[in-house]
């Protein structure tokens, strides 16, 4: 089972869209909702090497990027390959 982590903001439409794709694919994920938590956002930014927009997604400790990156991987088939590892 893949280890999927996603940093979110509860009202972020891109976060909701990314989670919807993961739900549709029946992928379990750990969600870090960092609404207003600047310490958590700083930790995420360090982990993403400077990216501070949301969502930020990791699969098996590999940094994927945001919502658009996740959907691009879905279109190319790379998401299924990564989730199967």
Backbone torsions as a table, in degrees:
resi	resn	phi	psi	omega
1	UNK	NA	130.5	-178.2
2	UNK	-70.5	150.2	174.9
3	UNK	-96.1	105.8	-177.6
4	UNK	-112.8	126.7	178.5
5	UNK	-124.8	139.7	179.6
6	UNK	-138.9	127.1	175.5
7	UNK	-91.2	128.8	-175.0
8	UNK	-135.4	169.1	170.2
9	UNK	-125.2	130.4	-168.5
10	UNK	-57.8	-32.9	-177.3
11	UNK	-99.6	8.1	-177.0
12	UNK	-77.1	119.2	-178.8
13	UNK	-63.7	-32.7	178.9
14	UNK	-70.5	-34.5	176.9
15	UNK	-65.8	-44.4	179.8
16	UNK	-61.8	-41.5	-179.4
17	UNK	-66.5	-41.5	179.1
18	UNK	-64.7	-44.3	178.7
19	UNK	-64.3	-34.9	179.0
20	UNK	-62.7	-40.3	178.5
21	UNK	-65.3	-43.8	178.7
22	UNK	-63.2	-41.6	177.2
23	UNK	-62.2	-43.4	-179.9
24	UNK	-59.8	-36.1	179.6
25	UNK	-85.7	3.4	179.7
26	UNK	58.4	40.9	178.7
27	UNK	-98.3	124.9	175.0
28	UNK	-78.1	142.8	179.9
29	UNK	-145.0	156.9	174.5
30	UNK	-96.7	124.0	-180.0
31	UNK	-105.8	129.1	173.4
32	UNK	-108.5	97.3	178.7
33	UNK	-83.7	111.6	-171.5
34	UNK	-107.2	28.4	179.6
35	UNK	-46.7	114.0	173.9
36	UNK	68.1	4.5	-178.1
37	UNK	-96.9	94.4	-175.6
38	UNK	-67.4	-29.2	177.2
39	UNK	-65.8	-46.1	178.6
40	UNK	-64.9	-38.4	179.7
41	UNK	-65.7	-38.4	178.2
42	UNK	-64.6	-40.4	178.0
43	UNK	-64.3	-42.1	178.5
44	UNK	-63.0	-45.3	-178.3
45	UNK	-61.3	-37.3	176.5
46	UNK	-65.3	-42.5	-177.9
47	UNK	-67.9	-30.0	-178.4
48	UNK	-95.4	10.6	-179.0
49	UNK	55.5	45.9	171.6
50	UNK	106.6	-10.3	179.9
51	UNK	-78.9	128.5	-176.6
52	UNK	-120.8	-2.5	177.4
53	UNK	-75.2	165.8	-179.1
54	UNK	-124.1	149.5	-2.2
55	UNK	-78.1	166.1	169.1
56	UNK	-126.4	130.3	-169.5
57	UNK	-122.5	136.9	175.5
58	UNK	-124.8	137.3	173.9
59	UNK	-126.5	121.1	-177.0
60	UNK	52.2	44.5	179.6
61	UNK	65.8	8.0	176.2
62	UNK	-95.6	129.1	-180.0
63	UNK	-73.0	121.4	-177.7
64	UNK	-94.8	-42.3	-176.4
65	UNK	121.0	-144.2	-176.2
66	UNK	-105.0	-161.4	-176.3
67	UNK	-60.0	-47.9	-178.7
68	UNK	-61.6	-38.0	178.8
69	UNK	-64.5	-41.4	179.1
70	UNK	-62.0	-46.1	-179.9
71	UNK	-68.0	-34.0	176.1
72	UNK	-63.4	-42.2	177.6
73	UNK	-64.2	-34.9	177.6
74	UNK	-63.8	-43.3	-178.6
75	UNK	-64.4	-36.1	-177.4
76	UNK	-86.8	-10.2	-177.7
77	UNK	89.7	-5.3	-178.2
78	UNK	-67.7	-28.7	-179.3
79	UNK	-64.7	-45.8	179.5
80	UNK	-62.2	-38.9	178.8
81	UNK	-62.7	-45.3	-178.9
82	UNK	-66.2	-39.6	179.9
83	UNK	-68.6	-23.8	-179.7
84	UNK	-82.1	-13.7	-177.6
85	UNK	-66.3	NA	NA
